[in-house]
Amino acid sequence: MGRMRRWWPLVVAVALVWGIFGYFLTKPTDFHDYRRASVQAAESGYDALANAQLTVRAQLDGKVTGRYVDATLQRAADAVAGAWKQFAAIAPVDDATTVMRDQLGPILLDATAKLGDLRSAEETGAAATAGALAALDPVVQQLSDFVEQHK
C-alpha cells in the first residue's frame, strides 16, 4: 500500500501531461493558427526572394561567382516551394482565412515562376538577368505587404 501512494502522483501527472499534449495535437485549426501559418509562409517566401535579389545584384556587380548564384537561387526556389507546401497544408477555416488564401496563394505561385525566370535569365546574360531581377520587385513587395497586413 505504501508503494502505491508514492506512485499515484506520478501516474496522475503523466496522464495529465499526455492529455494536454493530445489536445494540442488534435485541436482544430482556428483563425489564429491559419493566420500564423500564412504569415510564416509569406515571410519565408519574402526572405528567399530578397536573398536571391541581393545575390543576383552582387553577381551583376561582379562580386560573386556564377556557382554561388546558382546555389543561392536553388535554395531560394526550395524555400519558396517549402513555404507553399506549409501554406497549402492548412485549409481555410472561415471567410477571413479564405481571403488570406486567395491573396497569398497567387503571390507564392508568382514567386515560384519569377524565380524560375530569373534562373533561366541568369544563364542567358546580364541584360536578361537584370530584367528578370526587376520582375521580382513587385512580388517581394506583395509578400512584404501581406506580412504587414496580417502580422
C-alpha positions, 0 to 999 in steps of 0.5 A: 500500500505504501508503494502505491501512494508514492506512485499515484502522483506520478501516474496522475501527472503523466496522464495529465501531461499526455492529455494536454499534449493530445489536445494540442495535437488534435485541436482544430485549426482556428483563425489564429493558427491559419493566420500564423501559418500564412504569415510564416509562409509569406515571410519565408517566401519574402526572405528567399526572394530578397536573398536571391535579389541581393545575390543576383545584384552582387553577381551583376556587380561582379562580386560573386561567382556564377556557382554561388548564384546558382546555389543561392537561387536553388535554395531560394526556389526550395524555400519558396516551394517549402513555404507553399507546401506549409501554406497549402497544408492548412485549409481555410477555416472561415471567410477571413482565412479564405481571403488570406488564401486567395491573396497569398496563394497567387503571390507564392505561385508568382514567386515560384515562376519569377524565380524560375525566370530569373534562373533561366535569365541568369544563364542567358546574360546580364541584360536578361538577368537584370530584367528578370531581377526587376520582375521580382520587385513587385512580388517581394513587395506583395509578400512584404505587404501581406506580412504587414497586413496580417502580422 
